[in-house]
Amino acid sequence: MTGLEILFVALAALVVLVTVATVRLVPQAHAYNVERFGRYLRTLQPGLNFIIPGVDRVRTKYDLREQVFSSRPQPVITEDNLVVNIDTVLYYQITEPRAAAYEVADYLSAIDQLTVTTLRNVIGGMDLERTLTSREQINDTLRGVLDDATGKWGIRVNRVELKAIDPPPSIKEAMEKQMRAERDKRAVILHAEGERQSKILTAEGARQQAILEAQGEQQSAILKADGEAKAVERVFQAVHRNNADPKLLAYKYLETLPHLANGEGNTFWVIPGELTQAVQNVTRAFADQTGAAQPAGEPEPETGAEPADSAASTREEERVPQLTSGSEGAMASSADAEEAARMAAQAVADARRDAEEASAARPSSSKPPSQRSDEE
């Protein structure tokens, strides 16, 4: 290689080096501070920039995007003298690269220390419970103080968040017990409310059931009473239409009387005083029927002879006890009532038998005296 070629190669390398030292490519959302002979000259913007090699020098490079800074846990004393450890997260953005480079030596350390002092001032005026429940208020207070202090540093604080608030272990245990007690209390309250609603609904259901059953019983009683009224009315009309005599009514009375003591709750029953009269009416009825069966041509019995029906009735009166309301005929139990009914039925049977005997004996005694003398 000749000396001329070596010269050209050296010149080319020098041009390349000068070009590389002169041209500066700044990425988007970045800024470079340039110094000339140690003095701030200008800030290079994103794109192609040129500087004088050996005269100008890029001092600092900054990322203009939003940055996140997480501080270490810091012990803070609350108003009620409890030490809590608080972690903070800071979101900031560099707005003026020149101020960030020349107004503060280390802006991250300055922001961290400012955050700690502000936290101690804010938390020192709150108790633990308020500290745990006032995160938004603490965040707003910190952001306002840091934004005011870092504005002259060319930094804008966008957000400050409390990442963690750690009370002492004993306080944590007490808080857990308190929370457990509160949950147990809410559970008991909810259970009591559920039982209360259940009892209310059950009572309302029972009330509606009782109302419906009462209405049903009322309608049933009304319909039953209407049916009995119609039945009594028809019986009354039938009796009056057929012109029933007192003898038939007395017989029906005696027939119905034993049923009065058939109820389950009947423990006391009084025999009515007209029972003897009813038995006598029935006895006369059977005696009249047997007398009506005699032939039409037979003569009347002798005047001095006592009629058979009166004799039968006299014997019946002697046989049937006189049961009146003032005598000892008032029974005190259903057994006495059944005995009285049995006696009444026996009296009717005896009256019927006496009437038949009187009817059988009457033809022989009613013959004329002439016939009886011929027969003799």
MIGULO-901525 format. One record per residue (C-alpha): x, y, z; chain; residue in one letter. Coordinates in nm, 3 decimals, padded with zeros to 5 digits. Layout:
BEGIN
(atom (X,Y,Z),A,a) ...
***
This chain:
BEGIN
(atom (00.000,00.000,00.000),A,m) (atom (00.135,00.338,-00.098),A,t) (atom (00.153,00.636,00.131),A,g) (atom (-00.126,00.812,-00.060),A,l) (atom (-00.364,00.526,00.003),A,e) (atom (-00.278,00.524,00.368),A,i) (atom (-00.354,00.896,00.383),A,l) (atom (-00.692,00.848,00.222),A,f) (atom (-00.780,00.568,00.461),A,v) (atom (-00.680,00.781,00.759),A,a) (atom (-00.885,01.074,00.632),A,l) (atom (-01.185,00.848,00.581),A,a) (atom (-01.157,00.708,00.930),A,a) (atom (-01.127,01.060,01.068),A,l) (atom (-01.440,01.168,00.884),A,v) (atom (-01.628,00.871,01.018),A,v) (atom (-01.518,00.942,01.372),A,l) (atom (-01.607,01.309,01.343),A,v) (atom (-01.946,01.221,01.200),A,t) (atom (-02.015,00.973,01.479),A,v) (atom (-01.909,01.227,01.740),A,a) (atom (-02.115,01.502,01.582),A,t) (atom (-02.445,01.324,01.520),A,v) (atom (-02.678,01.242,01.816),A,r) (atom (-02.996,01.040,01.767),A,l) (atom (-03.240,01.104,02.056),A,v) (atom (-03.522,00.845,02.098),A,p) (atom (-03.883,00.946,02.139),A,q) (atom (-03.988,01.055,02.494),A,a) (atom (-03.627,01.117,02.590),A,h) (atom (-03.420,01.432,02.644),A,a) (atom (-03.045,01.492,02.659),A,y) (atom (-02.879,01.785,02.833),A,n) (atom (-02.576,01.920,02.641),A,v) (atom (-02.293,02.117,02.804),A,e) (atom (-02.030,02.324,02.626),A,r) (atom (-01.711,02.352,02.818),A,f) (atom (-01.894,02.238,03.135),A,g) (atom (-02.181,02.485,03.103),A,r) (atom (-02.539,02.397,03.016),A,y) (atom (-02.599,02.473,02.652),A,l) (atom (-02.928,02.316,02.545),A,r) (atom (-03.153,02.010,02.564),A,t) (atom (-03.159,01.779,02.267),A,l) (atom (-03.510,01.686,02.153),A,q) (atom (-03.610,01.348,02.006),A,p) (atom (-03.471,01.301,01.655),A,g) (atom (-03.143,01.385,01.473),A,l) (atom (-02.921,01.637,01.653),A,n) (atom (-02.568,01.766,01.591),A,f) (atom (-02.304,01.876,01.837),A,i) (atom (-01.948,01.990,01.808),A,i) (atom (-01.714,01.710,01.898),A,p) (atom (-01.468,01.795,02.167),A,g) (atom (-01.662,02.112,02.257),A,v) (atom (-02.011,01.991,02.336),A,d) (atom (-02.081,01.697,02.560),A,r) (atom (-02.404,01.516,02.652),A,v) (atom (-02.430,01.554,03.030),A,r) (atom (-02.752,01.374,03.137),A,t) (atom (-03.014,01.162,02.968),A,k) (atom (-03.371,01.151,03.098),A,y) (atom (-03.675,00.937,03.021),A,d) (atom (-03.976,01.168,02.996),A,l) (atom (-04.229,00.891,03.044),A,r) (atom (-04.412,00.836,03.375),A,e) (atom (-04.195,00.654,03.624),A,q) (atom (-04.278,00.440,03.929),A,v) (atom (-04.081,00.461,04.250),A,f) (atom (-04.149,00.227,04.544),A,s) (atom (-04.005,00.333,04.878),A,s) (atom (-03.893,00.112,05.164),A,r) (atom (-04.127,00.046,05.461),A,p) (atom (-04.102,00.340,05.696),A,q) (atom (-04.198,00.328,06.068),A,p) (atom (-04.457,00.592,06.155),A,v) (atom (-04.609,00.664,06.496),A,i) (atom (-04.984,00.725,06.510),A,t) (atom (-05.171,00.955,06.743),A,e) (atom (-05.246,00.670,06.985),A,d) (atom (-04.872,00.586,07.008),A,n) (atom (-04.870,00.281,06.785),A,l) (atom (-04.585,00.216,06.541),A,v) (atom (-04.694,00.113,06.193),A,v) (atom (-04.482,00.041,05.887),A,n) (atom (-04.605,00.209,05.570),A,i) (atom (-04.494,00.139,05.212),A,d) (atom (-04.562,00.401,04.946),A,t) (atom (-04.566,00.391,04.568),A,v) (atom (-04.491,00.712,04.378),A,l) (atom (-04.587,00.787,04.017),A,y) (atom (-04.391,01.082,03.877),A,y) (atom (-04.287,01.233,03.544),A,q) (atom (-03.995,01.462,03.446),A,i) (atom (-04.128,01.772,03.277),A,t) (atom (-03.809,01.987,03.271),A,e) (atom (-03.484,01.794,03.216),A,p) (atom (-03.269,02.099,03.286),A,r) (atom (-03.426,02.156,03.634),A,a) (atom (-03.409,01.784,03.715),A,a) (atom (-03.037,01.791,03.638),A,a) (atom (-02.933,02.119,03.795),A,y) (atom (-03.195,02.202,04.065),A,e) (atom (-03.154,01.888,04.279),A,v) (atom (-02.867,01.649,04.312),A,a) (atom (-03.072,01.327,04.350),A,d) (atom (-03.440,01.380,04.294),A,y) (atom (-03.537,01.021,04.386),A,l) (atom (-03.374,01.039,04.728),A,s) (atom (-03.524,01.384,04.782),A,a) (atom (-03.873,01.255,04.693),A,i) (atom (-03.829,00.955,04.924),A,d) (atom (-03.727,01.166,05.222),A,q) (atom (-04.003,01.418,05.155),A,l) (atom (-04.256,01.134,05.143),A,t) (atom (-04.142,00.997,05.479),A,v) (atom (-04.157,01.333,05.657),A,t) (atom (-04.499,01.411,05.509),A,t) (atom (-04.630,01.070,05.613),A,l) (atom (-04.513,01.122,05.969),A,r) (atom (-04.683,01.459,05.983),A,n) (atom (-05.010,01.326,05.843),A,v) (atom (-05.023,00.995,06.032),A,i) (atom (-04.918,01.161,06.356),A,g) (atom (-05.254,01.338,06.370),A,g) (atom (-05.459,01.018,06.320),A,m) (atom (-05.525,00.713,06.531),A,d) (atom (-05.478,00.361,06.399),A,l) (atom (-05.839,00.302,06.301),A,e) (atom (-05.858,00.629,06.113),A,r) (atom (-05.524,00.558,05.947),A,t) (atom (-05.651,00.225,05.817),A,l) (atom (-05.971,00.379,05.683),A,t) (atom (-05.837,00.710,05.545),A,s) (atom (-05.613,00.597,05.262),A,r) (atom (-05.765,00.833,05.008),A,e) (atom (-05.720,01.130,05.237),A,q) (atom (-05.356,01.039,05.305),A,i) (atom (-05.289,00.988,04.934),A,n) (atom (-05.433,01.327,04.841),A,d) (atom (-05.236,01.501,05.115),A,t) (atom (-04.909,01.338,05.009),A,l) (atom (-04.963,01.412,04.643),A,r) (atom (-05.034,01.779,04.713),A,g) (atom (-04.723,01.825,04.929),A,v) (atom (-04.492,01.636,04.690),A,l) (atom (-04.627,01.813,04.383),A,d) (atom (-04.563,02.152,04.537),A,d) (atom (-04.210,02.059,04.648),A,a) (atom (-04.102,01.884,04.328),A,t) (atom (-04.243,02.142,04.091),A,g) (atom (-03.924,02.349,04.099),A,k) (atom (-03.723,02.032,04.036),A,w) (atom (-03.891,01.984,03.701),A,g) (atom (-04.087,01.681,03.826),A,i) (atom (-04.463,01.634,03.841),A,r) (atom (-04.604,01.386,04.093),A,v) (atom (-04.914,01.229,03.942),A,n) (atom (-05.017,00.983,04.213),A,r) (atom (-04.909,00.862,04.555),A,v) (atom (-05.047,00.535,04.689),A,e) (atom (-05.006,00.362,05.025),A,l) (atom (-04.907,00.012,04.931),A,k) (atom (-04.923,-00.141,05.279),A,a) (atom (-04.993,-00.039,05.638),A,i) (atom (-04.856,-00.297,05.880),A,d) (atom (-04.951,-00.253,06.248),A,p) (atom (-04.769,-00.449,06.522),A,p) (atom (-04.844,-00.824,06.555),A,p) (atom (-05.034,-00.776,06.881),A,s) (atom (-05.252,-00.513,06.719),A,i) (atom (-05.311,-00.744,06.424),A,k) (atom (-05.424,-01.021,06.658),A,e) (atom (-05.657,-00.784,06.843),A,a) (atom (-05.797,-00.658,06.514),A,m) (atom (-05.857,-01.014,06.397),A,e) (atom (-06.041,-01.095,06.720),A,k) (atom (-06.248,-00.780,06.685),A,q) (atom (-06.329,-00.863,06.324),A,m) (atom (-06.421,-01.218,06.421),A,r) (atom (-06.645,-01.088,06.699),A,a) (atom (-06.813,-00.846,06.459),A,e) (atom (-06.876,-01.123,06.210),A,r) (atom (-07.012,-01.350,06.481),A,d) (atom (-07.237,-01.067,06.593),A,k) (atom (-07.366,-01.011,06.240),A,r) (atom (-07.419,-01.385,06.200),A,a) (atom (-07.622,-01.400,06.523),A,v) (atom (-07.823,-01.095,06.419),A,i) (atom (-07.895,-01.243,06.077),A,l) (atom (-07.992,-01.575,06.236),A,h) (atom (-08.225,-01.398,06.480),A,a) (atom (-08.378,-01.197,06.196),A,e) (atom (-08.433,-01.518,06.001),A,g) (atom (-08.602,-01.685,06.298),A,e) (atom (-08.812,-01.374,06.355),A,r) (atom (-08.929,-01.369,05.994),A,q) (atom (-08.992,-01.743,06.008),A,s) (atom (-09.204,-01.711,06.324),A,k) (atom (-09.393,-01.415,06.175),A,i) (atom (-09.469,-01.608,05.858),A,l) (atom (-09.566,-01.917,06.059),A,t) (atom (-09.797,-01.711,06.280),A,a) (atom (-09.954,-01.545,05.977),A,e) (atom (-10.004,-01.886,05.818),A,g) (atom (-10.163,-02.023,06.136),A,a) (atom (-10.383,-01.714,06.159),A,r) (atom (-10.501,-01.753,05.801),A,q) (atom (-10.558,-02.125,05.860),A,q) (atom (-10.762,-02.054,06.174),A,a) (atom (-10.964,-01.789,05.990),A,i) (atom (-11.034,-02.022,05.699),A,l) (atom (-11.125,-02.311,05.931),A,e) (atom (-11.356,-02.083,06.131),A,a) (atom (-11.518,-01.961,05.811),A,q) (atom (-11.557,-02.321,05.695),A,g) (atom (-11.711,-02.425,06.026),A,e) (atom (-11.939,-02.122,06.014),A,q) (atom (-12.058,-02.207,05.664),A,q) (atom (-12.100,-02.573,05.765),A,s) (atom (-12.301,-02.475,06.074),A,a) (atom (-12.515,-02.240,05.866),A,i) (atom (-12.582,-02.505,05.603),A,l) (atom (-12.652,-02.768,05.871),A,k) (atom (-12.888,-02.532,06.054),A,a) (atom (-13.063,-02.449,05.725),A,d) (atom (-13.101,-02.822,05.654),A,g) (atom (-13.237,-02.894,06.001),A,e) (atom (-13.472,-02.596,05.974),A,a) (atom (-13.604,-02.719,05.641),A,k) (atom (-13.642,-03.072,05.782),A,a) (atom (-13.833,-02.944,06.087),A,v) (atom (-14.045,-02.728,05.863),A,e) (atom (-14.135,-03.023,05.640),A,r) (atom (-14.212,-03.244,05.939),A,v) (atom (-14.428,-02.969,06.089),A,f) (atom (-14.612,-02.922,05.761),A,q) (atom (-14.660,-03.299,05.723),A,a) (atom (-14.799,-03.330,06.078),A,v) (atom (-15.042,-03.045,06.031),A,h) (atom (-15.136,-03.156,05.684),A,r) (atom (-15.223,-03.509,05.806),A,n) (atom (-15.392,-03.376,06.126),A,n) (atom (-15.201,-03.600,06.368),A,a) (atom (-15.378,-03.651,06.699),A,d) (atom (-15.210,-03.625,07.044),A,p) (atom (-15.182,-04.002,07.071),A,k) (atom (-14.948,-04.023,06.772),A,l) (atom (-14.745,-03.731,06.898),A,l) (atom (-14.715,-03.899,07.239),A,a) (atom (-14.591,-04.219,07.075),A,y) (atom (-14.331,-04.030,06.871),A,k) (atom (-14.232,-03.849,07.190),A,y) (atom (-14.167,-04.177,07.367),A,l) (atom (-13.984,-04.310,07.063),A,e) (atom (-13.751,-04.009,07.052),A,t) (atom (-13.692,-03.980,07.427),A,l) (atom (-13.418,-04.255,07.456),A,p) (atom (-13.207,-04.077,07.194),A,h) (atom (-13.166,-03.770,07.415),A,l) (atom (-12.909,-03.948,07.634),A,a) (atom (-12.697,-04.092,07.352),A,n) (atom (-12.456,-03.792,07.334),A,g) (atom (-12.093,-03.842,07.445),A,e) (atom (-12.098,-03.533,07.668),A,g) (atom (-12.428,-03.610,07.844),A,n) (atom (-12.346,-03.663,08.211),A,t) (atom (-12.667,-03.520,08.358),A,f) (atom (-13.017,-03.566,08.223),A,w) (atom (-13.353,-03.483,08.383),A,v) (atom (-13.656,-03.694,08.301),A,i) (atom (-13.936,-03.461,08.194),A,p) (atom (-14.256,-03.464,08.405),A,g) (atom (-14.483,-03.528,08.108),A,e) (atom (-14.342,-03.878,08.049),A,l) (atom (-14.627,-04.042,08.246),A,t) (atom (-14.888,-03.849,08.049),A,q) (atom (-14.728,-03.962,07.723),A,a) (atom (-14.733,-04.326,07.837),A,v) (atom (-15.100,-04.293,07.931),A,q) (atom (-15.183,-04.145,07.590),A,n) (atom (-15.010,-04.433,07.415),A,v) (atom (-15.190,-04.682,07.637),A,t) (atom (-15.529,-04.525,07.557),A,r) (atom (-15.439,-04.533,07.190),A,a) (atom (-15.384,-04.909,07.195),A,f) (atom (-15.695,-04.958,07.410),A,a) (atom (-15.905,-04.754,07.166),A,d) (atom (-15.771,-04.955,06.875),A,q) (atom (-15.872,-05.283,07.039),A,t) (atom (-16.213,-05.138,07.129),A,g) (atom (-16.267,-05.025,06.772),A,a) (atom (-16.207,-05.383,06.658),A,a) (atom (-16.526,-05.509,06.840),A,q) (atom (-16.843,-05.599,06.637),A,p) (atom (-17.091,-05.321,06.591),A,a) (atom (-17.391,-05.517,06.740),A,g) (atom (-17.230,-05.602,07.072),A,e) (atom (-17.388,-05.429,07.372),A,p) (atom (-17.200,-05.194,07.598),A,e) (atom (-17.060,-05.336,07.919),A,p) (atom (-17.249,-05.303,08.241),A,e) (atom (-17.252,-04.973,08.413),A,t) (atom (-17.108,-05.103,08.733),A,g) (atom (-16.824,-05.279,08.553),A,a) (atom (-16.501,-05.088,08.524),A,e) (atom (-16.386,-05.037,08.167),A,p) (atom (-16.090,-05.240,08.061),A,a) (atom (-15.900,-04.941,07.929),A,d) (atom (-15.946,-04.751,08.258),A,s) (atom (-15.838,-05.060,08.449),A,a) (atom (-15.539,-05.097,08.224),A,a) (atom (-15.457,-04.733,08.264),A,s) (atom (-15.498,-04.762,08.641),A,t) (atom (-15.261,-05.058,08.645),A,r) (atom (-15.027,-04.872,08.416),A,e) (atom (-15.033,-04.572,08.650),A,e) (atom (-14.960,-04.802,08.940),A,e) (atom (-14.679,-04.967,08.743),A,r) (atom (-14.523,-04.655,08.590),A,v) (atom (-14.365,-04.424,08.845),A,p) (atom (-14.478,-04.065,08.849),A,q) (atom (-14.171,-03.874,08.725),A,l) (atom (-14.212,-03.506,08.788),A,t) (atom (-13.970,-03.223,08.810),A,s) (atom (-14.018,-03.193,09.189),A,g) (atom (-13.978,-03.569,09.265),A,s) (atom (-13.670,-03.782,09.282),A,e) (atom (-13.714,-03.875,08.916),A,g) (atom (-13.442,-03.631,08.813),A,a) (atom (-13.158,-03.848,08.696),A,m) (atom (-12.793,-03.746,08.739),A,a) (atom (-12.636,-03.958,08.468),A,s) (atom (-12.702,-04.102,08.126),A,s) (atom (-12.747,-04.451,08.280),A,a) (atom (-13.052,-04.327,08.470),A,d) (atom (-13.184,-04.178,08.147),A,a) (atom (-13.144,-04.510,07.969),A,e) (atom (-13.319,-04.688,08.259),A,e) (atom (-13.607,-04.444,08.238),A,a) (atom (-13.634,-04.500,07.865),A,a) (atom (-13.631,-04.876,07.921),A,r) (atom (-13.904,-04.840,08.183),A,m) (atom (-14.108,-04.634,07.938),A,a) (atom (-14.070,-04.897,07.668),A,a) (atom (-14.162,-05.170,07.917),A,q) (atom (-14.466,-04.968,08.020),A,a) (atom (-14.576,-04.941,07.658),A,v) (atom (-14.532,-05.315,07.611),A,a) (atom (-14.726,-05.388,07.928),A,d) (atom (-15.003,-05.150,07.821),A,a) (atom (-15.021,-05.321,07.485),A,r) (atom (-15.039,-05.664,07.650),A,r) (atom (-15.308,-05.550,07.896),A,d) (atom (-15.508,-05.400,07.612),A,a) (atom (-15.490,-05.731,07.422),A,e) (atom (-15.599,-05.924,07.732),A,e) (atom (-15.888,-05.685,07.790),A,a) (atom (-15.993,-05.722,07.428),A,s) (atom (-15.986,-06.099,07.458),A,a) (atom (-16.190,-06.102,07.780),A,a) (atom (-16.452,-05.844,07.674),A,r) (atom (-16.672,-06.063,07.440),A,p) (atom (-16.754,-06.320,07.707),A,s) (atom (-16.845,-06.063,07.967),A,s) (atom (-17.045,-05.846,07.732),A,s) (atom (-17.307,-06.112,07.645),A,k) (atom (-17.672,-06.050,07.757),A,p) (atom (-17.785,-06.205,08.081),A,p) (atom (-18.035,-06.431,07.898),A,s) (atom (-17.759,-06.587,07.695),A,q) (atom (-17.543,-06.641,08.000),A,r) (atom (-17.840,-06.814,08.183),A,s) (atom (-17.905,-07.043,07.882),A,d) (atom (-17.547,-07.141,07.873),A,e) (atom (-17.548,-07.215,08.238),A,e) 
***
